[in-house]
Amino acid sequence: MKAGDLRTRTDAELRKELLEMRREEFNLRMQKGIGQLSRPSQVKLLRRDIARLKTVWTERNKT
C-alpha cells in the first residue's frame, strides 16, 4: 500500500482500513504464537502499512 493511495481516501475509509489492518495484525500474532505463521515477514509489512496509514491520518488532522 502506498501513501499516495491512502491520501486519496476519505476519513471513513481510512478508519475502516485501520480497523481491518488491526484485526489482521491480531490474527497474525495469534498464528505466530501457536506456530502456524507461514510468512513471518508478513507481520513486518503489515506493521509498516499501519504506520503509513496513521501517518497520513495525522497529516490530515494537523491542518
mmCIF file of the N, C-alpha and C atoms, coordinates in Angstrom:
data_MODEL
# 
_entry.id   MODEL 
# 
loop_
_atom_site.group_PDB 
_atom_site.id 
_atom_site.type_symbol 
_atom_site.label_atom_id 
_atom_site.label_alt_id 
_atom_site.label_comp_id 
_atom_site.label_asym_id 
_atom_site.label_entity_id 
_atom_site.label_seq_id 
_atom_site.pdbx_PDB_ins_code 
_atom_site.Cartn_x 
_atom_site.Cartn_y 
_atom_site.Cartn_z 
_atom_site.occupancy 
_atom_site.B_iso_or_equiv 
_atom_site.pdbx_formal_charge 
_atom_site.auth_seq_id 
_atom_site.auth_comp_id 
_atom_site.auth_asym_id 
_atom_site.auth_atom_id 
_atom_site.pdbx_PDB_model_num 
ATOM 1   N N  . MET A 1 1  ? 0.831   -1.160  0.000  1.00 0.00 ? 1  MET A N  1 
ATOM 2   C CA . MET A 1 1  ? 0.000   0.000   0.000  1.00 0.00 ? 1  MET A CA 1 
ATOM 3   C C  . MET A 1 1  ? 0.888   1.241   0.000  1.00 0.00 ? 1  MET A C  1 
ATOM 4   N N  . LYS A 1 2  ? 0.560   2.176   -0.844 1.00 0.00 ? 2  LYS A N  1 
ATOM 5   C CA . LYS A 1 2  ? 1.344   3.396   -0.970 1.00 0.00 ? 2  LYS A CA 1 
ATOM 6   C C  . LYS A 1 2  ? 0.645   4.548   -0.256 1.00 0.00 ? 2  LYS A C  1 
ATOM 7   N N  . ALA A 1 3  ? 1.439   5.498   0.220  1.00 0.00 ? 3  ALA A N  1 
ATOM 8   C CA . ALA A 1 3  ? 0.882   6.642   0.933  1.00 0.00 ? 3  ALA A CA 1 
ATOM 9   C C  . ALA A 1 3  ? 0.005   7.487   0.002  1.00 0.00 ? 3  ALA A C  1 
ATOM 10  N N  . GLY A 1 4  ? 0.364   7.564   -1.255 1.00 0.00 ? 4  GLY A N  1 
ATOM 11  C CA . GLY A 1 4  ? -0.437  8.323   -2.214 1.00 0.00 ? 4  GLY A CA 1 
ATOM 12  C C  . GLY A 1 4  ? -1.834  7.748   -2.369 1.00 0.00 ? 4  GLY A C  1 
ATOM 13  N N  . ASP A 1 5  ? -1.932  6.427   -2.328 1.00 0.00 ? 5  ASP A N  1 
ATOM 14  C CA . ASP A 1 5  ? -3.245  5.783   -2.396 1.00 0.00 ? 5  ASP A CA 1 
ATOM 15  C C  . ASP A 1 5  ? -4.078  6.121   -1.165 1.00 0.00 ? 5  ASP A C  1 
ATOM 16  N N  . LEU A 1 6  ? -3.423  6.162   -0.014 1.00 0.00 ? 6  LEU A N  1 
ATOM 17  C CA . LEU A 1 6  ? -4.140  6.459   1.226  1.00 0.00 ? 6  LEU A CA 1 
ATOM 18  C C  . LEU A 1 6  ? -4.626  7.903   1.267  1.00 0.00 ? 6  LEU A C  1 
ATOM 19  N N  . ARG A 1 7  ? -3.850  8.802   0.683  1.00 0.00 ? 7  ARG A N  1 
ATOM 20  C CA . ARG A 1 7  ? -4.226  10.219  0.720  1.00 0.00 ? 7  ARG A CA 1 
ATOM 21  C C  . ARG A 1 7  ? -5.481  10.510  -0.096 1.00 0.00 ? 7  ARG A C  1 
ATOM 22  N N  . THR A 1 8  ? -5.801  9.653   -1.045 1.00 0.00 ? 8  THR A N  1 
ATOM 23  C CA . THR A 1 8  ? -6.991  9.873   -1.866 1.00 0.00 ? 8  THR A CA 1 
ATOM 24  C C  . THR A 1 8  ? -8.258  9.355   -1.206 1.00 0.00 ? 8  THR A C  1 
ATOM 25  N N  . ARG A 1 9  ? -8.131  8.617   -0.118 1.00 0.00 ? 9  ARG A N  1 
ATOM 26  C CA . ARG A 1 9  ? -9.293  8.030   0.557  1.00 0.00 ? 9  ARG A CA 1 
ATOM 27  C C  . ARG A 1 9  ? -9.910  9.001   1.560  1.00 0.00 ? 9  ARG A C  1 
ATOM 28  N N  . THR A 1 10 ? -11.163 8.771   1.871  1.00 0.00 ? 10 THR A N  1 
ATOM 29  C CA . THR A 1 10 ? -11.861 9.597   2.853  1.00 0.00 ? 10 THR A CA 1 
ATOM 30  C C  . THR A 1 10 ? -11.497 9.146   4.265  1.00 0.00 ? 10 THR A C  1 
ATOM 31  N N  . ASP A 1 11 ? -11.877 9.960   5.254  1.00 0.00 ? 11 ASP A N  1 
ATOM 32  C CA . ASP A 1 11 ? -11.590 9.621   6.645  1.00 0.00 ? 11 ASP A CA 1 
ATOM 33  C C  . ASP A 1 11 ? -12.273 8.320   7.051  1.00 0.00 ? 11 ASP A C  1 
ATOM 34  N N  . ALA A 1 12 ? -13.505 8.132   6.615  1.00 0.00 ? 12 ALA A N  1 
ATOM 35  C CA . ALA A 1 12 ? -14.239 6.914   6.959  1.00 0.00 ? 12 ALA A CA 1 
ATOM 36  C C  . ALA A 1 12 ? -13.555 5.684   6.378  1.00 0.00 ? 12 ALA A C  1 
ATOM 37  N N  . GLU A 1 13 ? -13.060 5.795   5.158  1.00 0.00 ? 13 GLU A N  1 
ATOM 38  C CA . GLU A 1 13 ? -12.359 4.674   4.527  1.00 0.00 ? 13 GLU A CA 1 
ATOM 39  C C  . GLU A 1 13 ? -11.054 4.371   5.267  1.00 0.00 ? 13 GLU A C  1 
ATOM 40  N N  . LEU A 1 14 ? -10.364 5.429   5.718  1.00 0.00 ? 14 LEU A N  1 
ATOM 41  C CA . LEU A 1 14 ? -9.120  5.220   6.464  1.00 0.00 ? 14 LEU A CA 1 
ATOM 42  C C  . LEU A 1 14 ? -9.393  4.526   7.790  1.00 0.00 ? 14 LEU A C  1 
ATOM 43  N N  . ARG A 1 15 ? -10.452 4.941   8.485  1.00 0.00 ? 15 ARG A N  1 
ATOM 44  C CA . ARG A 1 15 ? -10.807 4.297   9.749  1.00 0.00 ? 15 ARG A CA 1 
ATOM 45  C C  . ARG A 1 15 ? -11.126 2.825   9.538  1.00 0.00 ? 15 ARG A C  1 
ATOM 46  N N  . LYS A 1 16 ? -11.895 2.548   8.489  1.00 0.00 ? 16 LYS A N  1 
ATOM 47  C CA . LYS A 1 16 ? -12.273 1.162   8.199  1.00 0.00 ? 16 LYS A CA 1 
ATOM 48  C C  . LYS A 1 16 ? -11.036 0.325   7.860  1.00 0.00 ? 16 LYS A C  1 
ATOM 49  N N  . GLU A 1 17 ? -10.150 0.892   7.072  1.00 0.00 ? 17 GLU A N  1 
ATOM 50  C CA . GLU A 1 17 ? -8.919  0.194   6.679  1.00 0.00 ? 17 GLU A CA 1 
ATOM 51  C C  . GLU A 1 17 ? -8.037  -0.076  7.900  1.00 0.00 ? 17 GLU A C  1 
ATOM 52  N N  . LEU A 1 18 ? -7.929  0.905   8.799  1.00 0.00 ? 18 LEU A N  1 
ATOM 53  C CA . LEU A 1 18 ? -7.129  0.722   10.009 1.00 0.00 ? 18 LEU A CA 1 
ATOM 54  C C  . LEU A 1 18 ? -7.707  -0.391  10.871 1.00 0.00 ? 18 LEU A C  1 
ATOM 55  N N  . LEU A 1 19 ? -9.019  -0.431  11.008 1.00 0.00 ? 19 LEU A N  1 
ATOM 56  C CA . LEU A 1 19 ? -9.661  -1.476  11.790 1.00 0.00 ? 19 LEU A CA 1 
ATOM 57  C C  . LEU A 1 19 ? -9.381  -2.854  11.194 1.00 0.00 ? 19 LEU A C  1 
ATOM 58  N N  . GLU A 1 20 ? -9.469  -2.960  9.886  1.00 0.00 ? 20 GLU A N  1 
ATOM 59  C CA . GLU A 1 20 ? -9.188  -4.237  9.212  1.00 0.00 ? 20 GLU A CA 1 
ATOM 60  C C  . GLU A 1 20 ? -7.733  -4.649  9.397  1.00 0.00 ? 20 GLU A C  1 
ATOM 61  N N  . MET A 1 21 ? -6.827  -3.676  9.318  1.00 0.00 ? 21 MET A N  1 
ATOM 62  C CA . MET A 1 21 ? -5.407  -3.976  9.496  1.00 0.00 ? 21 MET A CA 1 
ATOM 63  C C  . MET A 1 21 ? -5.116  -4.432  10.916 1.00 0.00 ? 21 MET A C  1 
ATOM 64  N N  . ARG A 1 22 ? -5.746  -3.803  11.888 1.00 0.00 ? 22 ARG A N  1 
ATOM 65  C CA . ARG A 1 22 ? -5.537  -4.197  13.284 1.00 0.00 ? 22 ARG A CA 1 
ATOM 66  C C  . ARG A 1 22 ? -6.043  -5.617  13.535 1.00 0.00 ? 22 ARG A C  1 
ATOM 67  N N  . ARG A 1 23 ? -7.173  -5.959  12.941 1.00 0.00 ? 23 ARG A N  1 
ATOM 68  C CA . ARG A 1 23 ? -7.694  -7.327  13.073 1.00 0.00 ? 23 ARG A CA 1 
ATOM 69  C C  . ARG A 1 23 ? -6.742  -8.333  12.448 1.00 0.00 ? 23 ARG A C  1 
ATOM 70  N N  . GLU A 1 24 ? -6.232  -7.981  11.272 1.00 0.00 ? 24 GLU A N  1 
ATOM 71  C CA . GLU A 1 24 ? -5.286  -8.859  10.592 1.00 0.00 ? 24 GLU A CA 1 
ATOM 72  C C  . GLU A 1 24 ? -4.009  -9.005  11.415 1.00 0.00 ? 24 GLU A C  1 
ATOM 73  N N  . GLU A 1 25 ? -3.553  -7.904  12.015 1.00 0.00 ? 25 GLU A N  1 
ATOM 74  C CA . GLU A 1 25 ? -2.361  -7.959  12.865 1.00 0.00 ? 25 GLU A CA 1 
ATOM 75  C C  . GLU A 1 25 ? -2.595  -8.897  14.053 1.00 0.00 ? 25 GLU A C  1 
ATOM 76  N N  . PHE A 1 26 ? -3.764  -8.807  14.658 1.00 0.00 ? 26 PHE A N  1 
ATOM 77  C CA . PHE A 1 26 ? -4.100  -9.691  15.778 1.00 0.00 ? 26 PHE A CA 1 
ATOM 78  C C  . PHE A 1 26 ? -4.073  -11.149 15.333 1.00 0.00 ? 26 PHE A C  1 
ATOM 79  N N  . ASN A 1 27 ? -4.694  -11.424 14.179 1.00 0.00 ? 27 ASN A N  1 
ATOM 80  C CA . ASN A 1 27 ? -4.712  -12.796 13.671 1.00 0.00 ? 27 ASN A CA 1 
ATOM 81  C C  . ASN A 1 27 ? -3.306  -13.320 13.403 1.00 0.00 ? 27 ASN A C  1 
ATOM 82  N N  . LEU A 1 28 ? -2.457  -12.486 12.846 1.00 0.00 ? 28 LEU A N  1 
ATOM 83  C CA . LEU A 1 28 ? -1.081  -12.908 12.572 1.00 0.00 ? 28 LEU A CA 1 
ATOM 84  C C  . LEU A 1 28 ? -0.317  -13.169 13.869 1.00 0.00 ? 28 LEU A C  1 
ATOM 85  N N  . ARG A 1 29 ? -0.542  -12.330 14.885 1.00 0.00 ? 29 ARG A N  1 
ATOM 86  C CA . ARG A 1 29 ? 0.120   -12.564 16.170 1.00 0.00 ? 29 ARG A CA 1 
ATOM 87  C C  . ARG A 1 29 ? -0.331  -13.876 16.790 1.00 0.00 ? 29 ARG A C  1 
ATOM 88  N N  . MET A 1 30 ? -1.606  -14.190 16.665 1.00 0.00 ? 30 MET A N  1 
ATOM 89  C CA . MET A 1 30 ? -2.106  -15.455 17.206 1.00 0.00 ? 30 MET A CA 1 
ATOM 90  C C  . MET A 1 30 ? -1.500  -16.643 16.446 1.00 0.00 ? 30 MET A C  1 
ATOM 91  N N  . GLN A 1 31 ? -1.411  -16.526 15.136 1.00 0.00 ? 31 GLN A N  1 
ATOM 92  C CA . GLN A 1 31 ? -0.795  -17.586 14.335 1.00 0.00 ? 31 GLN A CA 1 
ATOM 93  C C  . GLN A 1 31 ? 0.669   -17.765 14.713 1.00 0.00 ? 31 GLN A C  1 
ATOM 94  N N  . LYS A 1 32 ? 1.351   -16.647 14.930 1.00 0.00 ? 32 LYS A N  1 
ATOM 95  C CA . LYS A 1 32 ? 2.754   -16.713 15.323 1.00 0.00 ? 32 LYS A CA 1 
ATOM 96  C C  . LYS A 1 32 ? 2.896   -17.395 16.685 1.00 0.00 ? 32 LYS A C  1 
ATOM 97  N N  . GLY A 1 33 ? 1.984   -17.100 17.589 1.00 0.00 ? 33 GLY A N  1 
ATOM 98  C CA . GLY A 1 33 ? 2.038   -17.664 18.931 1.00 0.00 ? 33 GLY A CA 1 
ATOM 99  C C  . GLY A 1 33 ? 1.877   -19.172 18.966 1.00 0.00 ? 33 GLY A C  1 
ATOM 100 N N  . ILE A 1 34 ? 1.062   -19.692 18.045 1.00 0.00 ? 34 ILE A N  1 
ATOM 101 C CA . ILE A 1 34 ? 0.852   -21.147 18.041 1.00 0.00 ? 34 ILE A CA 1 
ATOM 102 C C  . ILE A 1 34 ? 1.686   -21.842 16.972 1.00 0.00 ? 34 ILE A C  1 
ATOM 103 N N  . GLY A 1 35 ? 2.531   -21.083 16.297 1.00 0.00 ? 35 GLY A N  1 
ATOM 104 C CA . GLY A 1 35 ? 3.467   -21.674 15.350 1.00 0.00 ? 35 GLY A CA 1 
ATOM 105 C C  . GLY A 1 35 ? 2.898   -21.993 13.985 1.00 0.00 ? 35 GLY A C  1 
ATOM 106 N N  . GLN A 1 36 ? 1.825   -21.359 13.588 1.00 0.00 ? 36 GLN A N  1 
ATOM 107 C CA . GLN A 1 36 ? 1.226   -21.636 12.288 1.00 0.00 ? 36 GLN A CA 1 
ATOM 108 C C  . GLN A 1 36 ? 1.456   -20.529 11.259 1.00 0.00 ? 36 GLN A C  1 
ATOM 109 N N  . LEU A 1 37 ? 2.277   -19.566 11.563 1.00 0.00 ? 37 LEU A N  1 
ATOM 110 C CA . LEU A 1 37 ? 2.514   -18.450 10.655 1.00 0.00 ? 37 LEU A CA 1 
ATOM 111 C C  . LEU A 1 37 ? 3.393   -18.912 9.502  1.00 0.00 ? 37 LEU A C  1 
ATOM 112 N N  . SER A 1 38 ? 2.858   -18.799 8.287  1.00 0.00 ? 38 SER A N  1 
ATOM 113 C CA . SER A 1 38 ? 3.594   -19.298 7.128  1.00 0.00 ? 38 SER A CA 1 
ATOM 114 C C  . SER A 1 38 ? 4.631   -18.295 6.621  1.00 0.00 ? 38 SER A C  1 
ATOM 115 N N  . ARG A 1 39 ? 4.316   -17.003 6.699  1.00 0.00 ? 39 ARG A N  1 
ATOM 116 C CA . ARG A 1 39 ? 5.255   -15.976 6.230  1.00 0.00 ? 39 ARG A CA 1 
ATOM 117 C C  . ARG A 1 39 ? 5.499   -14.955 7.340  1.00 0.00 ? 39 ARG A C  1 
ATOM 118 N N  . PRO A 1 40 ? 6.562   -15.128 8.120  1.00 0.00 ? 40 PRO A N  1 
ATOM 119 C CA . PRO A 1 40 ? 6.837   -14.201 9.222  1.00 0.00 ? 40 PRO A CA 1 
ATOM 120 C C  . PRO A 1 40 ? 7.052   -12.757 8.769  1.00 0.00 ? 40 PRO A C  1 
ATOM 121 N N  . SER A 1 41 ? 7.505   -12.562 7.554  1.00 0.00 ? 41 SER A N  1 
ATOM 122 C CA . SER A 1 41 ? 7.737   -11.206 7.068  1.00 0.00 ? 41 SER A CA 1 
ATOM 123 C C  . SER A 1 41 ? 6.432   -10.439 6.869  1.00 0.00 ? 41 SER A C  1 
ATOM 124 N N  . GLN A 1 42 ? 5.329   -11.153 6.812  1.00 0.00 ? 42 GLN A N  1 
ATOM 125 C CA . GLN A 1 42 ? 4.028   -10.521 6.625  1.00 0.00 ? 42 GLN A CA 1 
ATOM 126 C C  . GLN A 1 42 ? 3.687   -9.613  7.808  1.00 0.00 ? 42 GLN A C  1 
ATOM 127 N N  . VAL A 1 43 ? 4.113   -9.979  9.000  1.00 0.00 ? 43 VAL A N  1 
ATOM 128 C CA . VAL A 1 43 ? 3.866   -9.173  10.198 1.00 0.00 ? 43 VAL A CA 1 
ATOM 129 C C  . VAL A 1 43 ? 4.555   -7.817  10.056 1.00 0.00 ? 43 VAL A C  1 
ATOM 130 N N  . LYS A 1 44 ? 5.791   -7.836  9.622  1.00 0.00 ? 44 LYS A N  1 
ATOM 131 C CA . LYS A 1 44 ? 6.564   -6.609  9.466  1.00 0.00 ? 44 LYS A CA 1 
ATOM 132 C C  . LYS A 1 44 ? 5.927   -5.694  8.422  1.00 0.00 ? 44 LYS A C  1 
ATOM 133 N N  . LEU A 1 45 ? 5.510   -6.265  7.299  1.00 0.00 ? 45 LEU A N  1 
ATOM 134 C CA . LEU A 1 45 ? 4.888   -5.471  6.243  1.00 0.00 ? 45 LEU A CA 1 
ATOM 135 C C  . LEU A 1 45 ? 3.574   -4.853  6.712  1.00 0.00 ? 45 LEU A C  1 
ATOM 136 N N  . LEU A 1 46 ? 2.809   -5.601  7.465  1.00 0.00 ? 46 LEU A N  1 
ATOM 137 C CA . LEU A 1 46 ? 1.532   -5.090  7.965  1.00 0.00 ? 46 LEU A CA 1 
ATOM 138 C C  . LEU A 1 46 ? 1.763   -3.965  8.964  1.00 0.00 ? 46 LEU A C  1 
ATOM 139 N N  . ARG A 1 47 ? 2.740   -4.117  9.836  1.00 0.00 ? 47 ARG A N  1 
ATOM 140 C CA . ARG A 1 47 ? 3.039   -3.056  10.798 1.00 0.00 ? 47 ARG A CA 1 
ATOM 141 C C  . ARG A 1 47 ? 3.450   -1.769  10.083 1.00 0.00 ? 47 ARG A C  1 
ATOM 142 N N  . ARG A 1 48 ? 4.199   -1.898  9.017  1.00 0.00 ? 48 ARG A N  1 
ATOM 143 C CA . ARG A 1 48 ? 4.604   -0.712  8.251  1.00 0.00 ? 48 ARG A CA 1 
ATOM 144 C C  . ARG A 1 48 ? 3.413   -0.061  7.566  1.00 0.00 ? 48 ARG A C  1 
ATOM 145 N N  . ASP A 1 49 ? 2.494   -0.875  7.047  1.00 0.00 ? 49 ASP A N  1 
ATOM 146 C CA . ASP A 1 49 ? 1.286   -0.335  6.425  1.00 0.00 ? 49 ASP A CA 1 
ATOM 147 C C  . ASP A 1 49 ? 0.432   0.415   7.447  1.00 0.00 ? 49 ASP A C  1 
ATOM 148 N N  . ILE A 1 50 ? 0.340   -0.129  8.651  1.00 0.00 ? 50 ILE A N  1 
ATOM 149 C CA . ILE A 1 50 ? -0.415  0.545   9.709  1.00 0.00 ? 50 ILE A CA 1 
ATOM 150 C C  . ILE A 1 50 ? 0.234   1.882   10.046 1.00 0.00 ? 50 ILE A C  1 
ATOM 151 N N  . ALA A 1 51 ? 1.543   1.903   10.158 1.00 0.00 ? 51 ALA A N  1 
ATOM 152 C CA . ALA A 1 51 ? 2.266   3.148   10.447 1.00 0.00 ? 51 ALA A CA 1 
ATOM 153 C C  . ALA A 1 51 ? 2.067   4.162   9.330  1.00 0.00 ? 51 ALA A C  1 
ATOM 154 N N  . ARG A 1 52 ? 2.083   3.701   8.101  1.00 0.00 ? 52 ARG A N  1 
ATOM 155 C CA . ARG A 1 52 ? 1.875   4.586   6.951  1.00 0.00 ? 52 ARG A CA 1 
ATOM 156 C C  . ARG A 1 52 ? 0.478   5.203   7.001  1.00 0.00 ? 52 ARG A C  1 
ATOM 157 N N  . LEU A 1 53 ? -0.506  4.382   7.303  1.00 0.00 ? 53 LEU A N  1 
ATOM 158 C CA . LEU A 1 53 ? -1.881  4.858   7.382  1.00 0.00 ? 53 LEU A CA 1 
ATOM 159 C C  . LEU A 1 53 ? -2.027  5.880   8.511  1.00 0.00 ? 53 LEU A C  1 
ATOM 160 N N  . LYS A 1 54 ? -1.435  5.590   9.660  1.00 0.00 ? 54 LYS A N  1 
ATOM 161 C CA . LYS A 1 54 ? -1.529  6.510   10.782 1.00 0.00 ? 54 LYS A CA 1 
ATOM 162 C C  . LYS A 1 54 ? -0.802  7.823   10.494 1.00 0.00 ? 54 LYS A C  1 
ATOM 163 N N  . THR A 1 55 ? 0.273   7.774   9.725  1.00 0.00 ? 55 THR A N  1 
ATOM 164 C CA . THR A 1 55 ? 0.993   8.979   9.352  1.00 0.00 ? 55 THR A CA 1 
ATOM 165 C C  . THR A 1 55 ? 0.125   9.861   8.471  1.00 0.00 ? 55 THR A C  1 
ATOM 166 N N  . VAL A 1 56 ? -0.530  9.267   7.494  1.00 0.00 ? 56 VAL A N  1 
ATOM 167 C CA . VAL A 1 56 ? -1.424  10.022  6.614  1.00 0.00 ? 56 VAL A CA 1 
ATOM 168 C C  . VAL A 1 56 ? -2.564  10.619  7.422  1.00 0.00 ? 56 VAL A C  1 
ATOM 169 N N  . TRP A 1 57 ? -3.106  9.833   8.356  1.00 0.00 ? 57 TRP A N  1 
ATOM 170 C CA . TRP A 1 57 ? -4.205  10.292  9.212  1.00 0.00 ? 57 TRP A CA 1 
ATOM 171 C C  . TRP A 1 57 ? -3.767  11.521  10.026 1.00 0.00 ? 57 TRP A C  1 
ATOM 172 N N  . THR A 1 58 ? -2.547  11.462  10.597 1.00 0.00 ? 58 THR A N  1 
ATOM 173 C CA . THR A 1 58 ? -2.028  12.565  11.397 1.00 0.00 ? 58 THR A CA 1 
ATOM 174 C C  . THR A 1 58 ? -1.791  13.802  10.540 1.00 0.00 ? 58 THR A C  1 
ATOM 175 N N  . GLU A 1 59 ? -1.228  13.614  9.356  1.00 0.00 ? 59 GLU A N  1 
ATOM 176 C CA . GLU A 1 59 ? -1.013  14.739  8.450  1.00 0.00 ? 59 GLU A CA 1 
ATOM 177 C C  . GLU A 1 59 ? -2.316  15.440  8.128  1.00 0.00 ? 59 GLU A C  1 
ATOM 178 N N  . ARG A 1 60 ? -3.346  14.667  7.902  1.00 0.00 ? 60 ARG A N  1 
ATOM 179 C CA . ARG A 1 60 ? -4.633  15.207  7.517  1.00 0.00 ? 60 ARG A CA 1 
ATOM 180 C C  . ARG A 1 60 ? -5.288  15.967  8.670  1.00 0.00 ? 60 ARG A C  1 
ATOM 181 N N  . ASN A 1 61 ? -5.136  15.476  9.881  1.00 0.00 ? 61 ASN A N  1 
ATOM 182 C CA . ASN A 1 61 ? -5.793  16.078  11.033 1.00 0.00 ? 61 ASN A CA 1 
ATOM 183 C C  . ASN A 1 61 ? -5.013  17.225  11.655 1.00 0.00 ? 61 ASN A C  1 
ATOM 184 N N  . LYS A 1 62 ? -3.766  17.410  11.266 1.00 0.00 ? 62 LYS A N  1 
ATOM 185 C CA . LYS A 1 62 ? -2.965  18.513  11.782 1.00 0.00 ? 62 LYS A CA 1 
ATOM 186 C C  . LYS A 1 62 ? -3.450  19.866  11.281 1.00 0.00 ? 62 LYS A C  1 
ATOM 187 N N  . THR A 1 63 ? -3.847  19.904  10.051 1.00 0.00 ? 63 THR A N  1 
ATOM 188 C CA . THR A 1 63 ? -4.223  21.185  9.455  1.00 0.00 ? 63 THR A CA 1 
ATOM 189 C C  . THR A 1 63 ? -5.696  21.469  9.539  1.00 0.00 ? 63 THR A C  1 
# 
